[in-house]
Amino acid sequence: MNPATGVSSETLVITLSLAITATVCWLIHYGLKRWGKAENHQVRKLLVRTVHYPLLLLPCLICIFYLLHLADLHDGDLWHDWLRLIEVVSSVLYPLWIFLRITRAMPQLSQAGFVRSISYDLAVSVSRVTQIILTVIAALILAQKLGYSLSALLTFGGVGGIVVGLAAKDWLANFFGGLMLMVDRPFREGDWVRSPDRSIEGHVEHIGWRLTRIRNFDRRPMYVPNSVFTNIVLETPSQMKNRRIIENFGLRYEDIDRVDELMSSITRLFREHPELDCNEPYYARFLRYGDSALDCQVRVHVIPTSKVDFVRVQEQVMFMIARAVRSAGADFAYPVVKYIKDESGRHDPL
């Protein structure tokens, strides 16, 4: 104790340590805040958000361990052994925590332009695989620091891996199925998927390591094991470039002289419509003589692919056909619409 001030040296050291720690934390916070305020630099802001709390924690950890060494609350070696064990574990887990936070931010960093050649889905896959690799490496380093033989651990891990692989083959199949989904990217979160092999249809909400959550059109969630997608045929309607309209109708027999002009008029209207894709095959044709009508068919592709917009444009096409028929002085035969079958006996789909 200092006789002049009445303050013990231990109290002085603790106060000084806490003051230095607070100052260093403030400097780190201030420096990161200034560095992350660059205009039009989203990468810096994401990095600051990622490493802010770990860097603030580092001076606090150093101060705590210093004071614990200084305190020496117990005599003997037990206190020092436990303190050394905590330091060893912290020296491995703290860097692991920082690297895991950075790898989790990789998808956002890729979107911000950190690595422009990597897409968001690929960044998610790389992030998850990197997290697993970092965790395994950290576990091996920690085991070696604690005195375990690394070769013995690897030998035991090889034997144990075989046993675990046999016991958890379904889980592993789903794991690697999820990995293949993230690498091959047959669909993404938000896509509309449909399988003709299974009763699977809806919008993908989340692609996990083991399960993929799909919300069907009844708004009920469906959880599909990832291994299922490796064995089924899958359609992704939301990725189609356009949607097709095939409509069949009948004209009166007395309008036979007007058919050629009418079909040309309809195709001209198709070319003038801004939401019809005339780069794809399109036509308006007289097909055959029906029992009570001249069977005609139109085919055209719609640029909007969403259901609401497709139905809207389809309605415009129907009115377009009706106006062209009226303008040509023709009329529909009764029954108004006849569904023409193809050679397989099935109706042409919309």
SVG drawing of the C-alpha trace seen along z (x, -y; Angstrom):
<svg xmlns="http://www.w3.org/2000/svg" viewBox="-73 -11 77 60">
<polyline fill="none" stroke="black" stroke-width="0.4" points="0.0,0.0 1.2,-3.5 1.4,-5.4 0.8,-8.7 -2.4,-7.8 -3.6,-4.9 -4.2,-2.9 -2.7,0.6 -0.5,1.5 -2.9,4.2 -5.8,1.8 -3.6,-0.6 -2.6,2.1 -6.3,3.2 -7.4,-0.4 -4.6,-1.0 -5.4,2.2 -9.1,1.5 -8.3,-2.1 -5.9,-0.8 -8.4,1.8 -11.2,-0.8 -9.0,-3.1 -7.9,-0.4 -11.5,0.7 -12.5,-2.9 -9.7,-3.3 -10.7,-0.1 -14.4,-1.1 -13.5,-4.6 -11.0,-3.3 -13.4,-0.7 -16.3,-3.3 -14.1,-5.7 -12.8,-3.0 -16.3,-1.7 -17.8,-5.0 -16.3,-5.2 -18.9,-6.2 -20.1,-3.5 -18.0,-0.9 -20.4,1.9 -17.5,4.4 -15.9,2.2 -19.3,1.9 -19.8,5.6 -16.3,6.4 -16.7,3.9 -20.0,5.4 -18.4,8.8 -15.2,8.2 -16.4,5.4 -17.4,7.4 -14.5,9.9 -11.9,7.1 -13.5,5.3 -13.5,8.5 -9.8,9.2 -8.4,6.4 -11.0,7.5 -9.8,11.1 -6.2,10.1 -7.0,7.9 -9.0,10.7 -6.3,13.2 -3.7,10.7 -5.7,9.9 -6.4,13.6 -2.6,14.3 -2.1,11.4 -4.8,12.4 -3.4,16.0 -6.5,16.7 -5.4,20.2 -2.1,21.7 -0.7,24.7 -0.7,25.8 -4.4,26.5 -5.3,22.9 -2.5,22.4 -3.5,25.6 -7.1,24.6 -6.0,21.1 -3.6,22.5 -6.4,24.8 -8.7,21.9 -6.0,19.9 -5.3,22.8 -9.0,23.3 -9.5,19.6 -6.4,19.3 -8.1,21.8 -11.8,20.9 -11.3,17.1 -9.6,17.2 -12.2,19.9 -15.0,17.5 -13.5,14.7 -13.0,16.9 -16.5,18.4 -18.0,14.9 -16.1,13.9 -17.1,17.1 -20.7,16.6 -20.5,13.2 -19.1,14.5 -22.4,14.5 -23.1,10.9 -19.5,10.0 -19.9,11.6 -23.1,9.6 -21.2,6.4 -18.6,7.1 -15.8,8.6 -15.4,11.5 -17.4,10.5 -16.9,13.8 -18.7,15.8 -22.5,16.0 -24.5,15.8 -25.4,19.5 -21.8,20.6 -20.7,18.3 -23.2,19.9 -21.8,23.4 -18.2,22.3 -19.1,20.6 -20.7,23.7 -17.9,26.1 -15.3,23.7 -17.0,23.5 -16.9,27.3 -13.2,27.4 -12.3,24.7 -14.1,26.4 -12.4,29.7 -9.0,28.0 -9.6,26.1 -10.7,29.3 -7.4,31.1 -5.3,28.1 -7.0,28.0 -6.6,31.7 -2.9,31.4 -2.4,28.5 -4.1,30.5 -1.6,33.2 -3.4,35.8 -1.6,37.6 -2.6,36.3 -1.8,39.6 -3.8,41.5 -6.8,39.2 -6.6,39.5 -6.5,43.3 -9.4,43.3 -11.2,40.8 -10.8,43.1 -12.2,46.1 -14.9,44.0 -15.7,42.4 -16.5,45.8 -18.7,46.7 -20.5,43.4 -20.8,43.5 -22.6,46.9 -24.8,45.7 -25.7,42.4 -25.7,43.2 -29.1,41.5 -27.9,38.4 -24.7,38.4 -26.8,38.9 -28.9,35.9 -25.7,33.9 -24.0,34.6 -27.3,34.1 -27.5,30.7 -23.9,30.0 -24.7,31.1 -27.8,28.8 -25.6,25.8 -22.9,26.7 -25.1,27.7 -27.8,25.1 -30.7,26.8 -32.9,24.3 -32.5,21.5 -34.4,20.2 -37.5,18.5 -37.8,20.7 -41.0,22.5 -40.2,26.2 -42.2,29.2 -41.5,32.9 -43.5,35.2 -42.2,38.2 -43.3,37.1 -46.0,34.9 -43.6,32.1 -44.6,28.6 -44.2,25.2 -41.7,22.4 -38.4,23.1 -38.0,21.2 -34.8,22.6 -32.1,25.1 -30.4,26.6 -27.7,29.2 -30.2,32.0 -33.6,30.7 -35.1,28.3 -38.2,26.5 -40.8,26.0 -44.0,24.0 -46.8,25.5 -49.6,23.5 -51.9,24.3 -49.2,22.4 -48.3,25.5 -44.5,26.2 -43.1,29.4 -39.7,30.7 -37.9,32.8 -34.7,34.7 -32.0,33.5 -31.1,37.0 -34.5,37.2 -33.5,34.6 -30.6,36.9 -33.1,39.5 -36.1,37.6 -36.8,35.5 -37.3,31.9 -38.8,29.0 -38.2,25.3 -41.0,23.4 -39.9,20.1 -36.7,20.3 -38.5,20.6 -37.9,17.8 -41.5,17.5 -44.9,19.3 -46.8,20.7 -50.4,20.1 -52.1,22.7 -55.7,21.9 -58.1,23.8 -61.4,22.3 -63.8,22.9 -65.1,20.7 -68.3,21.0 -68.1,22.9 -69.5,19.8 -66.4,17.9 -64.0,20.1 -63.0,17.2 -62.1,15.0 -59.8,17.5 -56.6,16.6 -57.0,12.9 -58.1,13.5 -55.0,15.7 -52.6,13.0 -54.4,10.4 -53.9,12.4 -50.2,13.0 -49.7,9.3 -51.3,8.4 -49.0,10.9 -46.0,9.1 -47.3,5.7 -48.0,6.8 -45.0,5.8 -45.5,8.7 -45.5,11.5 -42.2,13.2 -42.2,13.4 -38.6,14.7 -40.1,18.0 -42.3,20.0 -45.8,18.5 -48.6,19.0 -52.3,18.7 -53.5,21.5 -56.5,23.2 -56.0,26.9 -58.8,29.0 -62.4,29.3 -64.3,30.2 -67.8,31.8 -69.5,28.4 -66.7,25.8 -63.4,24.8 -60.9,25.9 -58.2,23.2 -55.4,22.9 -53.1,20.1 -49.8,20.5 -47.7,17.7 -45.3,17.3 -45.8,14.8 -42.8,12.9 -44.0,12.5 -43.7,15.9 -45.5,15.2 -49.0,16.7 -50.8,13.4 -49.1,11.6 -49.4,14.6 -53.2,14.8 -53.5,11.1 -51.6,11.3 -53.6,14.5 -56.8,12.6 -55.5,9.9 -54.7,12.5 -58.3,14.0 -59.8,10.5 -57.3,9.9 -58.6,13.1 -62.2,12.1 -61.6,8.5 -59.8,10.0 -62.7,12.3 -65.2,9.5 -63.1,7.2 -62.8,9.9 -66.6,10.1 -66.5,13.7 -67.9,15.4 -67.3,18.3 -69.0,21.6 -71.0,23.4 -69.8,25.0 -67.5,21.9 -64.3,23.7 -63.1,27.2 -60.1,28.8 -58.1,30.5 -56.2,33.6 -52.7,34.5 -51.7,37.9 -51.2,39.4 -54.8,38.5 -54.0,35.9 -55.1,32.3 -52.5,29.7 -51.5,28.1 -51.5,24.3"/>
</svg>
